[in-house]
């Protein structure tokens, strides 16, 4: 990696930590657009793993409601396991550029819909039945693209939980998917010792970013949280389309 690529990677790892701490959105999804520019998609998916794992654990501790969220959304979390397995296997034959742009389009479309219907909510009777398909599809897209936000984010946001519960529900899913994705990538033979060393080095800027983001989250009024999170998601989708 040249100096410019290193600078881009460090900025991405740190900024993703800030976003993770402030909104709970997937660290991997926030960092990948920067890392892909620096090194390409497949190496980036390895390098981001340890920073993502560290930041997810940090947010799990700071946001609270861990056991309640785990109990409430356990079916969704279980559904991610087979989805990620299928997605990682699809890495071999699905063109990455196509997969990433489809995901980017989906993210942008959701943000536009959410902004046009700010009070959009899910009927209580649909919360449980939609957990399994939401988890499976989210896992599929995670395994295929490394992004961990669709359709998890729209599902959780439609439940109108308070900020900390929203952050924790998303964070647990991202934490579990990071662990499963790491196992899947290792099994598929994508990991190398050099990339794992880079991943370990990336933990420091990531945790610095999360510390800043946690402080920011405590000062975000609940009524503004969704707008900030949607703006972040829109930026992520736009960056995917611009690759």
Phi and psi restraints in degrees (value plus and minus 20) as a CYANA .aco file:
   2 UNK   PHI    -104.2   -64.2
   2 UNK   PSI     154.7   194.7
   3 UNK   PHI     -80.2   -40.2
   3 UNK   PSI     -61.7   -21.7
   4 UNK   PHI     -81.3   -41.3
   4 UNK   PSI     -61.9   -21.9
   5 UNK   PHI     -85.3   -45.3
   5 UNK   PSI     -59.2   -19.2
   6 UNK   PHI     -84.0   -44.0
   6 UNK   PSI     -63.7   -23.7
   7 UNK   PHI     -81.8   -41.8
   7 UNK   PSI     -64.7   -24.7
   8 UNK   PHI     -81.0   -41.0
   8 UNK   PSI     -62.8   -22.8
   9 UNK   PHI     -84.3   -44.3
   9 UNK   PSI     -64.4   -24.4
  10 UNK   PHI     -85.1   -45.1
  10 UNK   PSI     -62.7   -22.7
  11 UNK   PHI     -80.4   -40.4
  11 UNK   PSI     -64.9   -24.9
  12 UNK   PHI     -83.1   -43.1
  12 UNK   PSI     -64.1   -24.1
  13 UNK   PHI     -83.4   -43.4
  13 UNK   PSI     -59.8   -19.8
  14 UNK   PHI     -92.8   -52.8
  14 UNK   PSI     -67.7   -27.7
  15 UNK   PHI     -83.1   -43.1
  15 UNK   PSI     -58.4   -18.4
  16 UNK   PHI     -82.3   -42.3
  16 UNK   PSI     -55.3   -15.3
  17 UNK   PHI     -85.2   -45.2
  17 UNK   PSI     -61.2   -21.2
  18 UNK   PHI     -80.6   -40.6
  18 UNK   PSI     -67.2   -27.2
  19 UNK   PHI     -84.1   -44.1
  19 UNK   PSI     -61.5   -21.5
  20 UNK   PHI     -80.1   -40.1
  20 UNK   PSI     -68.8   -28.8
  21 UNK   PHI     -85.3   -45.3
  21 UNK   PSI     -55.4   -15.4
  22 UNK   PHI    -101.0   -61.0
  22 UNK   PSI     -55.5   -15.5
  23 UNK   PHI    -139.9   -99.9
  23 UNK   PSI     -38.6     1.4
  24 UNK   PHI      63.5   103.5
  24 UNK   PSI     -25.0    15.0
  25 UNK   PHI     -81.8   -41.8
  25 UNK   PSI     134.8   174.8
  26 UNK   PHI     -76.7   -36.7
  26 UNK   PSI     107.3   147.3
  27 UNK   PHI     -79.9   -39.9
  27 UNK   PSI     -63.3   -23.3
  28 UNK   PHI     -77.9   -37.9
  28 UNK   PSI     -65.4   -25.4
  29 UNK   PHI     -82.2   -42.2
  29 UNK   PSI     -54.9   -14.9
  30 UNK   PHI     -97.7   -57.7
  30 UNK   PSI     -56.1   -16.1
  31 UNK   PHI    -103.5   -63.5
  31 UNK   PSI     -51.0   -11.0
  32 UNK   PHI     -76.9   -36.9
  32 UNK   PSI     -62.6   -22.6
  33 UNK   PHI     -75.8   -35.8
  33 UNK   PSI     -56.4   -16.4
  34 UNK   PHI     -94.1   -54.1
  34 UNK   PSI     -64.8   -24.8
  35 UNK   PHI     -87.1   -47.1
  35 UNK   PSI     -54.4   -14.4
  36 UNK   PHI     -82.4   -42.4
  36 UNK   PSI     -59.8   -19.8
  37 UNK   PHI     -81.7   -41.7
  37 UNK   PSI     -58.2   -18.2
  38 UNK   PHI     -97.6   -57.6
  38 UNK   PSI     -53.1   -13.1
  39 UNK   PHI    -165.4  -125.4
  39 UNK   PSI     -23.8    16.2
  40 UNK   PHI      76.5   116.5
  40 UNK   PSI     142.2   182.2
  41 UNK   PHI     -88.5   -48.5
  41 UNK   PSI     -73.2   -33.2
  42 UNK   PHI     -83.0   -43.0
  42 UNK   PSI     -66.4   -26.4
  43 UNK   PHI     -81.8   -41.8
  43 UNK   PSI     -57.1   -17.1
  44 UNK   PHI     -82.5   -42.5
  44 UNK   PSI     -57.1   -17.1
  45 UNK   PHI     -84.5   -44.5
  45 UNK   PSI     -46.8    -6.8
  46 UNK   PHI    -101.9   -61.9
  46 UNK   PSI     -67.8   -27.8
  47 UNK   PHI     -80.7   -40.7
  47 UNK   PSI     -52.8   -12.8
  48 UNK   PHI     -97.7   -57.7
  48 UNK   PSI     -32.2     7.8
  49 UNK   PHI     -83.3   -43.3
  49 UNK   PSI     -73.3   -33.3
  50 UNK   PHI     -88.2   -48.2
  50 UNK   PSI     -62.4   -22.4
  51 UNK   PHI     -78.9   -38.9
  51 UNK   PSI     -59.9   -19.9
  52 UNK   PHI     -84.0   -44.0
  52 UNK   PSI     -64.1   -24.1
  53 UNK   PHI     -82.1   -42.1
  53 UNK   PSI     -65.0   -25.0
  54 UNK   PHI     -83.9   -43.9
  54 UNK   PSI     -64.0   -24.0
  55 UNK   PHI     -89.2   -49.2
  55 UNK   PSI     -55.6   -15.6
  56 UNK   PHI     -84.9   -44.9
  56 UNK   PSI     -60.3   -20.3
  57 UNK   PHI     -85.0   -45.0
  57 UNK   PSI     -61.2   -21.2
  58 UNK   PHI     -80.5   -40.5
  58 UNK   PSI     -64.5   -24.5
  59 UNK   PHI     -90.4   -50.4
  59 UNK   PSI     -55.0   -15.0
  60 UNK   PHI     -79.1   -39.1
  60 UNK   PSI     -57.4   -17.4
  61 UNK   PHI     -93.3   -53.3
  61 UNK   PSI     -60.5   -20.5
  62 UNK   PHI    -101.5   -61.5
  62 UNK   PSI     -48.3    -8.3
  63 UNK   PHI    -103.0   -63.0
  63 UNK   PSI     -44.2    -4.2
  64 UNK   PHI      56.5    96.5
  64 UNK   PSI    -198.0  -158.0
  65 UNK   PHI      41.0    81.0
  65 UNK   PSI       7.7    47.7
  66 UNK   PHI     -85.0   -45.0
  66 UNK   PSI     -72.5   -32.5
  67 UNK   PHI     -85.4   -45.4
  67 UNK   PSI     -60.9   -20.9
  68 UNK   PHI     -81.3   -41.3
  68 UNK   PSI     -64.5   -24.5
  69 UNK   PHI     -87.1   -47.1
  69 UNK   PSI     -60.8   -20.8
  70 UNK   PHI     -82.2   -42.2
  70 UNK   PSI     -60.4   -20.4
  71 UNK   PHI     -90.1   -50.1
  71 UNK   PSI     -62.6   -22.6
  72 UNK   PHI     -88.7   -48.7
  72 UNK   PSI     -57.5   -17.5
  73 UNK   PHI    -132.6   -92.6
  73 UNK   PSI       5.9    45.9
  74 UNK   PHI     -81.9   -41.9
  74 UNK   PSI     -55.3   -15.3
  75 UNK   PHI     -87.2   -47.2
  75 UNK   PSI     -60.9   -20.9
  76 UNK   PHI     -80.1   -40.1
  76 UNK   PSI     -66.0   -26.0
  77 UNK   PHI     -84.2   -44.2
  77 UNK   PSI     -60.0   -20.0
  78 UNK   PHI     -86.0   -46.0
  78 UNK   PSI     -54.5   -14.5
  79 UNK   PHI     -85.6   -45.6
  79 UNK   PSI     -41.6    -1.6
  80 UNK   PHI     -90.3   -50.3
  80 UNK   PSI     -47.0    -7.0
  81 UNK   PHI     -80.2   -40.2
  81 UNK   PSI     -77.0   -37.0
  82 UNK   PHI     -86.0   -46.0
  82 UNK   PSI     -50.9   -10.9
  83 UNK   PHI     -82.2   -42.2
  83 UNK   PSI     -64.9   -24.9
  84 UNK   PHI     -84.8   -44.8
  84 UNK   PSI     -60.2   -20.2
  85 UNK   PHI     -79.4   -39.4
  85 UNK   PSI     -64.1   -24.1
  86 UNK   PHI     -85.4   -45.4
  86 UNK   PSI     -64.1   -24.1
  87 UNK   PHI     -82.3   -42.3
  87 UNK   PSI     -62.9   -22.9
  88 UNK   PHI     -83.5   -43.5
  88 UNK   PSI     -60.7   -20.7
  89 UNK   PHI     -85.5   -45.5
  89 UNK   PSI     -50.4   -10.4
  90 UNK   PHI     -92.5   -52.5
  90 UNK   PSI     -37.2     2.8
  91 UNK   PHI     -75.6   -35.6
  91 UNK   PSI     -48.5    -8.5
  92 UNK   PHI     -88.2   -48.2
  92 UNK   PSI     -55.5   -15.5
  93 UNK   PHI    -143.5  -103.5
  93 UNK   PSI     -28.9    11.1
  94 UNK   PHI    -111.6   -71.6
  94 UNK   PSI     106.1   146.1
  95 UNK   PHI     -78.2   -38.2
  95 UNK   PSI     103.8   143.8
  96 UNK   PHI     -82.2   -42.2
  96 UNK   PSI     -58.4   -18.4
  97 UNK   PHI     -80.6   -40.6
  97 UNK   PSI     -60.3   -20.3
  98 UNK   PHI     -86.5   -46.5
  98 UNK   PSI     -66.9   -26.9
  99 UNK   PHI     -80.9   -40.9
  99 UNK   PSI     -64.3   -24.3
 100 UNK   PHI     -86.3   -46.3
 100 UNK   PSI     -60.7   -20.7
 101 UNK   PHI     -90.0   -50.0
 101 UNK   PSI     -55.6   -15.6
 102 UNK   PHI     -83.0   -43.0
 102 UNK   PSI     -63.7   -23.7
 103 UNK   PHI     -83.6   -43.6
 103 UNK   PSI     -62.0   -22.0
 104 UNK   PHI     -80.0   -40.0
 104 UNK   PSI     -63.5   -23.5
 105 UNK   PHI     -81.8   -41.8
 105 UNK   PSI     -61.6   -21.6
 106 UNK   PHI     -83.2   -43.2
 106 UNK   PSI     -62.5   -22.5
 107 UNK   PHI     -83.4   -43.4
 107 UNK   PSI     -67.8   -27.8
 108 UNK   PHI     -82.2   -42.2
 108 UNK   PSI     -62.0   -22.0
 109 UNK   PHI     -82.5   -42.5
 109 UNK   PSI     -61.4   -21.4
 110 UNK   PHI     -83.6   -43.6
 110 UNK   PSI     -64.6   -24.6
 111 UNK   PHI     -80.9   -40.9
 111 UNK   PSI     -63.3   -23.3
 112 UNK   PHI     -80.5   -40.5
 112 UNK   PSI     -63.9   -23.9
 113 UNK   PHI     -84.3   -44.3
 113 UNK   PSI     -64.0   -24.0
 114 UNK   PHI     -85.4   -45.4
 114 UNK   PSI     -57.0   -17.0
 115 UNK   PHI     -91.6   -51.6
 115 UNK   PSI     -51.2   -11.2
 116 UNK   PHI     -98.7   -58.7
 116 UNK   PSI     -42.2    -2.2
 117 UNK   PHI    -150.4  -110.4
 117 UNK   PSI      55.0    95.0
 118 UNK   PHI     -84.1   -44.1
 118 UNK   PSI     -40.0     0.0
 119 UNK   PHI    -121.1   -81.1
 119 UNK   PSI      -1.4    38.6
 120 UNK   PHI     -79.5   -39.5
 120 UNK   PSI     108.2   148.2
 121 UNK   PHI    -163.8  -123.8
 121 UNK   PSI     139.1   179.1
 122 UNK   PHI    -117.7   -77.7
 122 UNK   PSI     114.9   154.9
 123 UNK   PHI     -81.7   -41.7
 123 UNK   PSI     116.8   156.8
 124 UNK   PHI     -74.2   -34.2
 124 UNK   PSI     -52.3   -12.3
 125 UNK   PHI     -88.3   -48.3
 125 UNK   PSI     -37.1     2.9
 126 UNK   PHI    -117.9   -77.9
 126 UNK   PSI     -29.8    10.2
 127 UNK   PHI     -78.4   -38.4
 127 UNK   PSI     -70.9   -30.9
 128 UNK   PHI     -90.0   -50.0
 128 UNK   PSI     -67.7   -27.7
 129 UNK   PHI     -80.4   -40.4
 129 UNK   PSI     -48.2    -8.2
 130 UNK   PHI    -106.9   -66.9
 130 UNK   PSI     -26.3    13.7
 131 UNK   PHI     -84.1   -44.1
 131 UNK   PSI     -66.7   -26.7
 132 UNK   PHI     -84.7   -44.7
 132 UNK   PSI     -71.1   -31.1
 133 UNK   PHI     -84.0   -44.0
 133 UNK   PSI     -54.6   -14.6
 134 UNK   PHI     -83.9   -43.9
 134 UNK   PSI     -65.1   -25.1
 135 UNK   PHI     -83.5   -43.5
 135 UNK   PSI     -63.7   -23.7
 136 UNK   PHI     -84.4   -44.4
 136 UNK   PSI     -67.5   -27.5
 137 UNK   PHI     -85.7   -45.7
 137 UNK   PSI     -59.2   -19.2
 138 UNK   PHI     -82.7   -42.7
 138 UNK   PSI     -60.7   -20.7
 139 UNK   PHI     -84.3   -44.3
 139 UNK   PSI     -60.7   -20.7
 140 UNK   PHI     -79.4   -39.4
 140 UNK   PSI     -68.3   -28.3
 141 UNK   PHI     -89.1   -49.1
 141 UNK   PSI     -51.3   -11.3
 142 UNK   PHI     -85.1   -45.1
 142 UNK   PSI     -67.3   -27.3
 143 UNK   PHI     -84.9   -44.9
 143 UNK   PSI     -52.8   -12.8
 144 UNK   PHI    -103.7   -63.7
 144 UNK   PSI     -56.8   -16.8
 145 UNK   PHI    -141.9  -101.9
 145 UNK   PSI     -34.6     5.4
 146 UNK   PHI      66.3   106.3
 146 UNK   PSI     -34.2     5.8
 147 UNK   PHI    -101.1   -61.1
 147 UNK   PSI     121.4   161.4
 148 UNK   PHI    -142.3  -102.3
 148 UNK   PSI       3.5    43.5
 149 UNK   PHI    -130.8   -90.8
 149 UNK   PSI     -34.9     5.1
 150 UNK   PHI    -141.0  -101.0
 150 UNK   PSI     113.4   153.4
 151 UNK   PHI    -111.7   -71.7
 151 UNK   PSI       1.2    41.2
 152 UNK   PHI     -77.0   -37.0
 152 UNK   PSI     -70.5   -30.5
 153 UNK   PHI     -80.7   -40.7
 153 UNK   PSI     -70.1   -30.1
 154 UNK   PHI     -79.3   -39.3
 154 UNK   PSI     -58.7   -18.7
 155 UNK   PHI     -82.3   -42.3
 155 UNK   PSI     -71.2   -31.2
 156 UNK   PHI     -86.7   -46.7
 156 UNK   PSI     -61.4   -21.4
 157 UNK   PHI     -82.9   -42.9
 157 UNK   PSI     -52.3   -12.3
 158 UNK   PHI     -91.6   -51.6
 158 UNK   PSI     -30.5     9.5
 159 UNK   PHI    -105.7   -65.7
 159 UNK   PSI     -30.4     9.6
 160 UNK   PHI      36.0    76.0
 160 UNK   PSI      27.2    67.2
 161 UNK   PHI     -99.1   -59.1
 161 UNK   PSI     146.1   186.1
 162 UNK   PHI     -91.0   -51.0
 162 UNK   PSI     148.9   188.9
 163 UNK   PHI     -78.6   -38.6
 163 UNK   PSI     -69.3   -29.3
 164 UNK   PHI     -85.6   -45.6
 164 UNK   PSI     -58.5   -18.5
 165 UNK   PHI     -88.0   -48.0
 165 UNK   PSI     -57.1   -17.1
 166 UNK   PHI     -82.5   -42.5
 166 UNK   PSI     -67.9   -27.9
 167 UNK   PHI     -79.6   -39.6
 167 UNK   PSI     -64.2   -24.2
 168 UNK   PHI     -90.1   -50.1
 168 UNK   PSI     -60.2   -20.2
 169 UNK   PHI     -79.9   -39.9
 169 UNK   PSI     -63.5   -23.5
 170 UNK   PHI     -89.1   -49.1
 170 UNK   PSI     -60.7   -20.7
 171 UNK   PHI     -84.6   -44.6
 171 UNK   PSI     -61.3   -21.3
 172 UNK   PHI     -81.7   -41.7
 172 UNK   PSI     -62.7   -22.7
 173 UNK   PHI     -80.5   -40.5
 173 UNK   PSI     -63.1   -23.1
 174 UNK   PHI     -88.5   -48.5
 174 UNK   PSI     -59.0   -19.0
 175 UNK   PHI     -81.7   -41.7
 175 UNK   PSI     -68.5   -28.5
 176 UNK   PHI     -84.1   -44.1
 176 UNK   PSI     -62.8   -22.8
 177 UNK   PHI     -86.8   -46.8
 177 UNK   PSI     -52.0   -12.0
 178 UNK   PHI     -84.5   -44.5
 178 UNK   PSI     -63.4   -23.4
 179 UNK   PHI     -83.5   -43.5
 179 UNK   PSI     -65.3   -25.3
 180 UNK   PHI     -87.4   -47.4
 180 UNK   PSI     -60.4   -20.4
 181 UNK   PHI     -83.4   -43.4
 181 UNK   PSI     -60.0   -20.0
 182 UNK   PHI     -80.7   -40.7
 182 UNK   PSI     -64.4   -24.4
 183 UNK   PHI     -84.0   -44.0
 183 UNK   PSI     -61.0   -21.0
 184 UNK   PHI     -85.3   -45.3
 184 UNK   PSI     -62.9   -22.9
 185 UNK   PHI     -87.2   -47.2
 185 UNK   PSI     -55.7   -15.7
 186 UNK   PHI     -86.4   -46.4
 186 UNK   PSI     -63.6   -23.6
 187 UNK   PHI     -83.8   -43.8
 187 UNK   PSI     -56.4   -16.4
 188 UNK   PHI     -98.0   -58.0
 188 UNK   PSI     -26.0    14.0
 189 UNK   PHI      65.7   105.7
 189 UNK   PSI      -1.4    38.6
 190 UNK   PHI    -105.4   -65.4
 190 UNK   PSI     -37.3     2.7
 191 UNK   PHI    -102.0   -62.0
 191 UNK   PSI     122.4   162.4
 192 UNK   PHI    -152.6  -112.6
 192 UNK   PSI     139.8   179.8
 193 UNK   PHI     -83.9   -43.9
 193 UNK   PSI     -56.8   -16.8
 194 UNK   PHI     -82.8   -42.8
 194 UNK   PSI     -63.2   -23.2
 195 UNK   PHI     -88.3   -48.3
 195 UNK   PSI     -55.2   -15.2
 196 UNK   PHI     -88.0   -48.0
 196 UNK   PSI     -55.4   -15.4
 197 UNK   PHI     -83.6   -43.6
 197 UNK   PSI     -64.7   -24.7
 198 UNK   PHI     -81.0   -41.0
 198 UNK   PSI     -58.5   -18.5
 199 UNK   PHI     -83.4   -43.4
 199 UNK   PSI     -62.4   -22.4
 200 UNK   PHI     -83.5   -43.5
 200 UNK   PSI     -62.3   -22.3
 201 UNK   PHI     -81.7   -41.7
 201 UNK   PSI     -54.1   -14.1
 202 UNK   PHI     -90.3   -50.3
 202 UNK   PSI     -31.6     8.4
 203 UNK   PHI     -83.7   -43.7
 203 UNK   PSI     -58.9   -18.9
 204 UNK   PHI     -81.2   -41.2
 204 UNK   PSI     -74.2   -34.2
 205 UNK   PHI     -84.4   -44.4
 205 UNK   PSI     -50.9   -10.9
 206 UNK   PHI     -84.6   -44.6
 206 UNK   PSI     -66.1   -26.1
 207 UNK   PHI     -89.3   -49.3
 207 UNK   PSI     -53.1   -13.1
 208 UNK   PHI     -80.8   -40.8
 208 UNK   PSI     -64.0   -24.0
 209 UNK   PHI     -83.2   -43.2
 209 UNK   PSI     -61.3   -21.3
 210 UNK   PHI     -83.7   -43.7
 210 UNK   PSI     -60.1   -20.1
 211 UNK   PHI     -78.9   -38.9
 211 UNK   PSI     -62.5   -22.5
 212 UNK   PHI     -86.0   -46.0
 212 UNK   PSI     -64.4   -24.4
 213 UNK   PHI     -84.0   -44.0
 213 UNK   PSI     -59.6   -19.6
 214 UNK   PHI     -79.9   -39.9
 214 UNK   PSI     -60.8   -20.8
 215 UNK   PHI     -85.0   -45.0
 215 UNK   PSI     -61.0   -21.0
 216 UNK   PHI     -83.1   -43.1
 216 UNK   PSI     -62.6   -22.6
 217 UNK   PHI     -80.0   -40.0
 217 UNK   PSI     -55.9   -15.9
 218 UNK   PHI     -86.6   -46.6
 218 UNK   PSI     -35.3     4.7
 219 UNK   PHI    -128.5   -88.5
 219 UNK   PSI     -15.0    25.0
 220 UNK   PHI    -109.6   -69.6
 220 UNK   PSI      98.0   138.0
 221 UNK   PHI     -79.4   -39.4
 221 UNK   PSI     121.3   161.3
 222 UNK   PHI     -75.1   -35.1
 222 UNK   PSI     -59.5   -19.5
 223 UNK   PHI     -89.0   -49.0
 223 UNK   PSI     -37.3     2.7
 224 UNK   PHI    -120.0   -80.0
 224 UNK   PSI     -31.0     9.0
 225 UNK   PHI     -77.6   -37.6
 225 UNK   PSI     -66.8   -26.8
 226 UNK   PHI     -81.2   -41.2
 226 UNK   PSI     -60.8   -20.8
 227 UNK   PHI     -83.0   -43.0
 227 UNK   PSI     -62.7   -22.7
 228 UNK   PHI     -85.6   -45.6
 228 UNK   PSI     -61.8   -21.8
 229 UNK   PHI     -85.2   -45.2
 229 UNK   PSI     -60.6   -20.6
 230 UNK   PHI     -85.5   -45.5
 230 UNK   PSI     -59.1   -19.1
 231 UNK   PHI     -82.5   -42.5
 231 UNK   PSI     -60.5   -20.5
 232 UNK   PHI     -84.0   -44.0
 232 UNK   PSI     -63.5   -23.5
 233 UNK   PHI     -83.7   -43.7
 233 UNK   PSI     -59.7   -19.7
 234 UNK   PHI     -82.3   -42.3
 234 UNK   PSI     -61.5   -21.5
 235 UNK   PHI     -82.3   -42.3
 235 UNK   PSI     -61.5   -21.5
 236 UNK   PHI     -81.8   -41.8
 236 UNK   PSI     -65.5   -25.5
 237 UNK   PHI     -82.3   -42.3
 237 UNK   PSI     -61.3   -21.3
 238 UNK   PHI     -84.4   -44.4
 238 UNK   PSI     -58.9   -18.9
 239 UNK   PHI     -86.4   -46.4
 239 UNK   PSI     -55.5   -15.5
 240 UNK   PHI     -84.7   -44.7
 240 UNK   PSI     -61.1   -21.1
 241 UNK   PHI     -89.8   -49.8
 241 UNK   PSI     -45.9    -5.9
 242 UNK   PHI    -105.7   -65.7
 242 UNK   PSI     -25.5    14.5
